[in-house]
Amino acid sequence: MAWFQRTKENIQEKGQLEMPDGLWAKCPECSEVIFKKQLEDNYFMCTKCSYHFRIGSEEFIQIILDDGSFVETETNVKSVDSLKFTDSKSYEIRLKENYSKTELNDALTVGFGTINGKAVSFGCMNFNFIGGSMGAVVGEKFYRAAKYSLDKKVPLIVVSATGGARMQEAAFSLMQMAKTSAVLSLLEEAKIPYISILTDPTTGGVSASYGMLGDIIIAEPNALIGFAGPRVIEQTIKRKLPQGFQRAEFVLEHGFVDMVVKRNELKSTLFNLIEWFGF
């Protein structure tokens, strides 16, 4: 009797199927895997749990401002290593690496545009540029954005995402807290509204200055907001912190922000506030 014999293997190996880079994102909160285009269409919020992904100025400009209305200014202002500061690497090298990696000129992008036709001065921090840290350039750009508001009599809107002051600039960085706070007092005198938007995270010198000085302070859901981080506070006071401490909802409950707004409702909320202020 002739026995049947396979001439080929039952399963042929054709090599591992590779997933193209950049097509999918995984939610850090619920581990949902999301198609990148679907994530973008959903305002960079998880389609399952509404977790707000960290985004930068380019994405916030698309979400908040009218299409094609934004004009970036102060693009020629760049940081310098005046202190010749070196930690694991020199500040000069760190700056060059971040310029190359992010294609940004610093941790704050400023300019002007419109929200449903309403003119505004706009700024947004970039957390991927040295942790969104505030140095002399961030302070100067904020100052100029506020001056534009004063000159043109338009509201100032700034989105914060930062780890705080930039240690590589030492006292020069800390001086920006006073500088930005001072120019906001001029806006207050002129009765021009400043709306501060706090995203995850907003900490350190920014939260201790212009982050918390808005006429209206808006936070994104579950954003970490505070001065020192919860781990540092726990180690200092030797006590366990409450559930949700320093998250947007906890901060709202204790009166430090005025509202928590989802990203897909941000533009309409800002428009309503601008009209409420009479601009």
TISEVEX-288212 format. One line per 8 residues: their letters; for each residue y, x, z of N, C-alpha, C. Coordinates in steps of 0.2 Angstrom, whole numbers, padded with zeros to 4 digits. Layout:
# TISEVEX-288212
a) Y,X,Z,Y,X,Z,Y,X,Z  ...;
END
This chain:
# TISEVEX-288212
mawfqrtk) -0006,0004,0000,0000,0000,0000,0006,0004,0000  0011,0003,-0004,0017,0006,-0004,0022,0004,0001  0024,0009,0005,0029,0007,0010,0036,0007,0007  0040,0002,0010,0047,0002,0007,0051,0008,0011  0055,0011,0008,0059,0017,0011,0066,0016,0008  0071,0017,0013,0078,0017,0011,0080,0023,0007  0083,0022,0002,0086,0028,-0002,0093,0030,0001  0096,0025,0005,0103,0027,0007,0103,0025,0015;
eniqekgq) 0107,0028,0019,0108,0026,0025,0111,0019,0026  0109,0015,0031,0111,0008,0032,0118,0007,0032  0122,0012,0036,0129,0012,0037,0131,0018,0034  0136,0018,0029,0138,0024,0027,0145,0026,0030  0146,0032,0032,0152,0034,0035,0157,0036,0030  0163,0033,0030,0168,0034,0026,0174,0037,0029  0173,0039,0035,0179,0042,0039,0182,0037,0043  0186,0039,0048,0189,0034,0053,0195,0031,0049;
lempdglw) 0196,0024,0050,0202,0021,0047,0208,0023,0051  0213,0025,0049,0219,0027,0052,0224,0022,0052  0227,0020,0058,0233,0016,0058,0239,0019,0057  0243,0017,0052,0249,0020,0051,0254,0020,0057  0257,0026,0058,0262,0027,0063,0268,0022,0063  0270,0019,0069,0276,0016,0069,0275,0008,0067  0269,0006,0066,0269,-0001,0064,0268,-0006,0070  0265,-0003,0076,0264,-0007,0082,0267,-0004,0088;
akcpecse) 0268,-0009,0093,0271,-0007,0099,0267,-0010,0105  0266,-0007,0110,0262,-0010,0116,0267,-0011,0122  0267,-0017,0124,0271,-0019,0129,0269,-0016,0136  0274,-0012,0139,0273,-0009,0145,0271,-0014,0151  0273,-0020,0151,0272,-0025,0156,0265,-0028,0156  0264,-0031,0150,0258,-0035,0149,0252,-0032,0145  0254,-0026,0142,0249,-0023,0137,0248,-0026,0130  0252,-0031,0129,0251,-0035,0122,0253,-0030,0117;
vifkkqle) 0249,-0030,0111,0250,-0026,0106,0254,-0030,0101  0260,-0028,0099,0265,-0032,0094,0266,-0028,0088  0266,-0032,0083,0268,-0029,0076,0276,-0027,0077  0278,-0021,0075,0285,-0019,0075,0290,-0024,0072  0288,-0026,0066,0293,-0031,0063,0294,-0037,0067  0288,-0040,0070,0288,-0046,0074,0292,-0044,0080  0292,-0038,0083,0296,-0036,0089,0303,-0036,0087  0305,-0034,0082,0312,-0033,0080,0315,-0040,0079;
dnyfmctk) 0311,-0045,0076,0313,-0052,0074,0314,-0055,0081  0311,-0053,0086,0311,-0056,0093,0316,-0053,0097  0321,-0049,0094,0326,-0046,0098,0323,-0040,0103  0318,-0037,0101,0314,-0032,0104,0312,-0034,0111  0310,-0041,0112,0307,-0044,0118,0299,-0045,0116  0295,-0044,0121,0288,-0045,0120,0287,-0052,0119  0283,-0054,0114,0282,-0060,0111,0277,-0064,0116  0274,-0061,0121,0270,-0064,0126,0273,-0065,0133;
csyhfrig) 0276,-0060,0135,0279,-0060,0142,0287,-0060,0142  0290,-0059,0137,0297,-0058,0136,0300,-0052,0139  0296,-0047,0140,0298,-0040,0143,0303,-0037,0138  0309,-0035,0140,0314,-0032,0136,0313,-0025,0135  0311,-0023,0129,0310,-0016,0127,0317,-0012,0128  0317,-0006,0129,0323,-0002,0129,0325,0000,0122  0331,-0002,0121,0334,-0001,0114,0341,0003,0115  0343,0005,0109,0350,0009,0109,0355,0005,0106;
seefiqii) 0361,0009,0104,0367,0006,0102,0366,0003,0095  0361,0006,0091,0360,0003,0084,0357,-0004,0084  0353,-0005,0089,0349,-0011,0090,0354,-0016,0093  0358,-0014,0098,0362,-0019,0101,0368,-0021,0097  0370,-0016,0092,0375,-0018,0087,0373,-0024,0083  0367,-0023,0081,0364,-0028,0076,0363,-0035,0080  0361,-0035,0087,0360,-0041,0090,0367,-0044,0092  0372,-0040,0094,0378,-0043,0097,0383,-0045,0092;
lddgsfve) 0384,-0040,0088,0390,-0041,0083,0388,-0044,0077  0393,-0046,0073,0392,-0049,0067,0390,-0044,0062  0386,-0046,0057,0383,-0041,0052,0389,-0038,0048  0388,-0031,0048,0393,-0027,0044,0400,-0027,0047  0401,-0029,0053,0408,-0029,0056,0410,-0023,0060  0404,-0020,0063,0406,-0014,0067,0408,-0008,0064  0413,-0005,0066,0416,0001,0064,0416,0006,0070  0412,0012,0069,0411,0016,0074,0418,0021,0074;
tetnvksv) 0420,0023,0080,0426,0027,0081,0424,0033,0085  0428,0038,0086,0427,0044,0090,0421,0048,0089  0419,0048,0082,0413,0052,0081,0414,0059,0081  0420,0062,0081,0421,0069,0081,0422,0072,0088  0421,0067,0094,0421,0070,0100,0414,0072,0103  0413,0078,0104,0407,0081,0106,0407,0085,0113  0402,0085,0116,0401,0089,0123,0401,0096,0121  0403,0100,0126,0403,0107,0126,0400,0110,0132;
dslkftds) 0397,0116,0132,0394,0119,0138,0400,0124,0141  0405,0120,0144,0410,0124,0147,0408,0128,0153  0403,0126,0157,0401,0129,0163,0395,0134,0162  0393,0135,0156,0387,0139,0154,0381,0137,0159  0380,0131,0159,0375,0128,0164,0368,0129,0161  0363,0132,0165,0356,0132,0163,0351,0130,0169  0347,0125,0167,0342,0123,0171,0335,0126,0168  0331,0121,0166,0325,0124,0162,0327,0127,0156;
ksyeirlk) 0332,0125,0153,0335,0128,0147,0343,0127,0147  0346,0131,0143,0354,0130,0143,0356,0124,0141  0362,0122,0143,0365,0115,0141,0366,0115,0134  0368,0121,0131,0370,0121,0124,0364,0120,0120  0358,0123,0122,0352,0121,0118,0350,0114,0119  0351,0111,0125,0349,0104,0126,0353,0100,0122  0359,0101,0121,0364,0097,0117,0362,0097,0110  0360,0103,0107,0358,0104,0100,0352,0100,0099;
enysktel) 0347,0101,0104,0341,0097,0103,0342,0090,0103  0346,0087,0107,0347,0080,0107,0351,0077,0101  0356,0082,0098,0359,0080,0092,0354,0079,0087  0350,0084,0086,0345,0084,0081,0340,0078,0082  0337,0077,0088,0332,0072,0089,0335,0065,0088  0341,0063,0091,0343,0057,0091,0348,0055,0085  0351,0060,0082,0356,0059,0077,0362,0055,0079  0363,0056,0086,0369,0053,0089,0374,0059,0091;
ndaltvgf) 0380,0057,0092,0385,0062,0095,0386,0063,0102  0383,0058,0106,0383,0058,0113,0379,0052,0116  0380,0051,0122,0376,0045,0126,0380,0039,0125  0386,0039,0122,0390,0032,0122,0392,0032,0114  0391,0026,0111,0394,0025,0105,0399,0019,0106  0405,0020,0103,0410,0016,0103,0413,0014,0096  0417,0008,0096,0420,0006,0090,0423,-0001,0091  0423,-0005,0085,0426,-0011,0086,0422,-0016,0081;
gtingkav) 0422,-0022,0082,0419,-0027,0078,0420,-0034,0080  0416,-0039,0077,0418,-0046,0079,0411,-0049,0082  0412,-0054,0086,0407,-0059,0088,0408,-0066,0086  0405,-0068,0081,0406,-0075,0078,0414,-0075,0076  0416,-0070,0073,0423,-0069,0071,0428,-0067,0076  0426,-0067,0083,0431,-0065,0088,0431,-0057,0088  0437,-0054,0088,0437,-0047,0088,0436,-0044,0095  0432,-0038,0095,0431,-0035,0102,0431,-0028,0101;
sfgcmnfn) 0432,-0024,0106,0431,-0017,0107,0424,-0016,0110  0420,-0012,0107,0413,-0012,0109,0410,-0005,0111  0406,-0004,0116,0403,0002,0117,0396,0001,0120  0391,0005,0118,0384,0005,0120,0382,0012,0122  0378,0012,0127,0375,0019,0129,0369,0019,0126  0367,0026,0125,0361,0028,0122,0356,0031,0127  0351,0028,0130,0347,0031,0135,0343,0037,0132  0342,0037,0126,0338,0043,0123,0342,0049,0122;
figgsmga) 0348,0049,0124,0352,0055,0123,0353,0057,0130  0349,0062,0132,0350,0065,0139,0350,0060,0144  0345,0055,0144,0345,0050,0149,0351,0045,0150  0355,0045,0144,0361,0041,0145,0366,0043,0150  0366,0050,0151,0370,0052,0157,0377,0053,0155  0381,0052,0160,0389,0051,0159,0392,0058,0160  0394,0061,0154,0398,0067,0155,0405,0066,0153  0409,0071,0151,0416,0071,0149,0417,0067,0143;
vvgekfyr) 0412,0068,0138,0413,0064,0132,0412,0057,0133  0407,0055,0137,0406,0048,0138,0412,0045,0142  0415,0048,0146,0421,0046,0150,0427,0045,0145  0428,0050,0140,0433,0050,0136,0432,0044,0131  0426,0043,0128,0425,0038,0123,0426,0031,0127  0424,0030,0133,0425,0024,0136,0433,0023,0137  0436,0028,0139,0443,0028,0140,0447,0025,0133  0445,0028,0128,0448,0027,0121,0446,0020,0119;
aakysldk) 0440,0017,0120,0438,0011,0119,0442,0006,0123  0443,0007,0129,0448,0003,0133,0455,0003,0131  0457,0009,0129,0464,0009,0126,0465,0005,0120  0459,0005,0115,0459,0001,0109,0460,-0007,0111  0457,-0009,0117,0457,-0015,0119,0464,-0017,0121  0467,-0012,0125,0474,-0013,0127,0479,-0014,0121  0478,-0009,0116,0483,-0009,0110,0482,-0015,0106  0476,-0017,0105,0475,-0023,0100,0474,-0030,0104;
kvplivvs) 0474,-0030,0111,0474,-0036,0115,0467,-0040,0113  0462,-0036,0113,0455,-0039,0112,0450,-0037,0118  0445,-0041,0119,0441,-0040,0125,0437,-0033,0124  0435,-0030,0130,0431,-0024,0130,0424,-0026,0132  0419,-0025,0128,0412,-0026,0130,0408,-0019,0130  0405,-0018,0135,0401,-0011,0135,0394,-0013,0138  0389,-0010,0135,0382,-0010,0137,0380,-0004,0140  0377,-0004,0146,0376,0002,0150,0368,0003,0150;
atggarmq) 0366,0009,0149,0359,0011,0150,0359,0018,0152  0358,0020,0158,0359,0027,0160,0356,0029,0167  0355,0035,0167,0352,0038,0174,0358,0040,0178  0364,0040,0176,0369,0042,0180,0373,0048,0177  0377,0051,0182,0381,0057,0180,0377,0063,0177  0380,0067,0172,0376,0072,0169,0377,0078,0173  0372,0080,0176,0372,0086,0181,0374,0092,0178  0373,0093,0171,0375,0099,0168,0382,0100,0167;
eaafslmq) 0386,0095,0169,0393,0096,0169,0397,0095,0175  0392,0095,0181,0394,0095,0188,0401,0091,0189  0406,0094,0192,0412,0090,0194,0415,0086,0188  0415,0089,0182,0418,0086,0176,0415,0079,0175  0408,0079,0176,0405,0073,0176,0407,0068,0181  0408,0070,0187,0410,0065,0192,0417,0063,0191  0421,0067,0188,0428,0065,0187,0428,0058,0183  0423,0057,0179,0423,0052,0174,0423,0045,0178;
maktsavl) 0420,0045,0184,0420,0039,0188,0427,0036,0189  0432,0041,0191,0439,0039,0192,0442,0038,0186  0441,0042,0181,0445,0041,0174,0443,0034,0171  0437,0032,0171,0435,0025,0168,0438,0020,0173  0437,0020,0179,0440,0015,0184,0447,0014,0183  0451,0020,0182,0458,0019,0181,0460,0015,0175  0457,0017,0170,0459,0013,0163,0457,0006,0164  0452,0004,0167,0450,-0003,0168,0455,-0007,0172;
slleeaki) 0459,-0003,0177,0464,-0006,0181,0470,-0008,0176  0471,-0004,0171,0476,-0006,0166,0474,-0012,0162  0468,-0013,0160,0465,-0019,0157,0466,-0025,0162  0465,-0024,0168,0466,-0030,0173,0473,-0032,0173  0478,-0027,0173,0485,-0029,0174,0487,-0032,0167  0484,-0031,0162,0486,-0034,0155,0482,-0040,0154  0478,-0042,0159,0474,-0049,0159,0470,-0049,0152  0467,-0043,0151,0462,-0042,0145,0455,-0042,0148;
pyisiltd) 0450,-0046,0146,0444,-0046,0150,0439,-0040,0148  0436,-0038,0153,0431,-0032,0152,0424,-0035,0154  0419,-0036,0149,0412,-0038,0151,0407,-0033,0151  0404,-0032,0156,0399,-0026,0157,0392,-0029,0157  0388,-0026,0153,0381,-0028,0152,0377,-0023,0154  0373,-0024,0159,0368,-0019,0162,0361,-0020,0160  0358,-0015,0157,0351,-0015,0155,0347,-0010,0159  0341,-0010,0157,0336,-0006,0161,0336,0002,0158;
pttggvsa) 0338,0007,0162,0340,0006,0169,0348,0007,0169  0351,0005,0174,0359,0007,0175,0359,0009,0182  0360,0016,0183,0360,0019,0190,0365,0024,0190  0366,0027,0196,0370,0033,0197,0378,0031,0196  0381,0036,0193,0388,0036,0193,0391,0031,0189  0387,0028,0184,0389,0023,0180,0389,0016,0183  0384,0015,0187,0384,0009,0191,0389,0009,0197  0391,0015,0199,0396,0016,0204,0403,0016,0201;
sygmlgdi) 0404,0015,0195,0410,0015,0192,0411,0009,0187  0411,0010,0180,0413,0005,0176,0407,0000,0175  0401,0002,0177,0395,-0003,0176,0396,-0009,0180  0399,-0008,0186,0400,-0014,0191,0407,-0016,0192  0412,-0014,0187,0419,-0016,0187,0420,-0021,0182  0416,-0025,0179,0417,-0030,0174,0420,-0036,0177  0424,-0039,0173,0427,-0046,0175,0421,-0051,0175  0416,-0050,0171,0410,-0053,0171,0404,-0048,0170;
iiaepnal) 0399,-0048,0174,0394,-0043,0174,0388,-0047,0172  0385,-0045,0167,0379,-0048,0164,0373,-0043,0165  0367,-0045,0167,0361,-0041,0167,0356,-0043,0163  0352,-0039,0160,0346,-0041,0156,0340,-0042,0161  0335,-0047,0160,0330,-0048,0164,0326,-0042,0166  0325,-0042,0173,0321,-0037,0176,0324,-0029,0175  0330,-0029,0173,0333,-0022,0173,0334,-0019,0180  0332,-0012,0180,0334,-0009,0186,0341,-0007,0187;
igfagprv) 0344,-0009,0192,0351,-0009,0193,0352,-0006,0200  0356,-0001,0201,0357,0002,0208,0361,0009,0207  0362,0012,0213,0365,0019,0213,0359,0024,0213  0356,0024,0219,0350,0028,0220,0344,0024,0218  0338,0027,0216,0332,0024,0215,0329,0021,0221  0324,0016,0220,0321,0014,0226,0317,0019,0230  0314,0023,0226,0310,0028,0229,0314,0033,0234  0320,0035,0232,0324,0039,0236,0326,0035,0242;
ieqtikrk) 0328,0029,0241,0330,0024,0247,0325,0024,0252  0319,0022,0250,0313,0022,0254,0312,0028,0258  0313,0034,0255,0312,0040,0259,0317,0041,0264  0323,0039,0262,0329,0040,0266,0329,0035,0272  0327,0029,0271,0328,0024,0277,0321,0023,0281  0316,0026,0278,0309,0026,0280,0306,0019,0281  0308,0015,0277,0306,0008,0277,0304,0005,0270  0299,0001,0270,0297,-0002,0263,0302,-0007,0261;
lpqgfqra) 0304,-0007,0255,0309,-0011,0252,0306,-0018,0250  0310,-0023,0249,0308,-0030,0248,0305,-0030,0240  0301,-0035,0239,0298,-0035,0232,0304,-0037,0227  0304,-0033,0222,0309,-0034,0216,0316,-0031,0218  0316,-0027,0223,0322,-0023,0225,0325,-0020,0219  0332,-0021,0218,0336,-0017,0213,0334,-0020,0206  0330,-0025,0205,0329,-0028,0199,0335,-0033,0198  0336,-0035,0191,0342,-0039,0190,0342,-0046,0194;
efvlehgf) 0336,-0049,0194,0336,-0056,0198,0337,-0055,0205  0335,-0049,0208,0336,-0048,0215,0344,-0047,0216  0347,-0043,0212,0354,-0041,0212,0358,-0047,0211  0356,-0052,0206,0360,-0058,0205,0360,-0062,0212  0354,-0063,0215,0353,-0067,0221,0358,-0064,0226  0359,-0058,0226,0363,-0055,0232,0371,-0054,0229  0372,-0057,0224,0379,-0057,0222,0382,-0051,0218  0378,-0046,0216,0381,-0040,0213,0382,-0041,0205;
vdmvvkrn) 0379,-0046,0202,0380,-0048,0195,0381,-0055,0195  0384,-0057,0189,0386,-0064,0188,0381,-0068,0185  0377,-0065,0180,0372,-0069,0177,0366,-0064,0174  0360,-0067,0173,0355,-0063,0170,0354,-0067,0163  0354,-0063,0158,0354,-0067,0151,0349,-0063,0147  0344,-0067,0144,0340,-0065,0139,0343,-0062,0133  0340,-0057,0130,0343,-0054,0124,0345,-0059,0118  0340,-0063,0117,0341,-0068,0112,0347,-0073,0113;
elkstlfn) 0349,-0073,0119,0355,-0078,0121,0361,-0074,0122  0361,-0067,0121,0367,-0063,0123,0373,-0064,0119  0372,-0065,0112,0378,-0066,0108,0382,-0072,0109  0378,-0078,0110,0381,-0084,0111,0384,-0084,0118  0381,-0081,0123,0384,-0081,0129,0391,-0077,0129  0391,-0071,0126,0397,-0067,0125,0403,-0071,0122  0401,-0075,0116,0406,-0079,0112,0409,-0084,0117  0405,-0087,0121,0407,-0093,0125,0412,-0090,0131;
liewfgf) 0410,-0084,0133,0414,-0081,0138,0421,-0079,0135  0421,-0076,0129,0427,-0074,0126,0432,-0080,0125  0429,-0085,0123,0433,-0092,0122,0435,-0094,0129  0431,-0093,0134,0433,-0096,0141,0439,-0092,0143  0439,-0085,0142,0445,-0081,0143,0451,-0082,0139  0450,-0086,0134,0456,-0088,0130,0458,-0083,0124  0452,-0079,0122,0454,-0074,0117,0450,-0077,0110;
END
